C-alpha cells in the first residue's frame, strides 16, 4: 500500500469521526458512499466517458471552459464530473 493510499485511509477515518459533528464532513462521507457502484449503475458501459475530477469549486471553475469545449466538440461523449469537496458539488450541479 502506497503512502498516498495510507494517507487517504487515515483522512477517511478522520472524516468519519468528524462527520458526527460536522456537516461538511458528513456530506463528504455520504457523497463518497458507494460512489463506484452508483456510477456503474448510471453510466452506460458502451458510452464514451470522460471523467473530470475537481478537488474544489475553484478547480472546477478553472476547468469549466475545457469541459464546455469538450461537450461542444463531442456531444456524443458522456462527461462525468466528481468533486473531492462537497461544497463544490452543489453550485456546479
Secondary structure as UniProt FT lines:
FT   HELIX           3..18
FT   TURN            19..21
FT   HELIX           23..32
FT   TURN            33..34
FT   HELIX           35..42
FT   TURN            45..46
FT   STRAND          49..54
FT   HELIX           57..73
FT   TURN            75..76
FT   STRAND          78..83
FT   HELIX           86..92
//
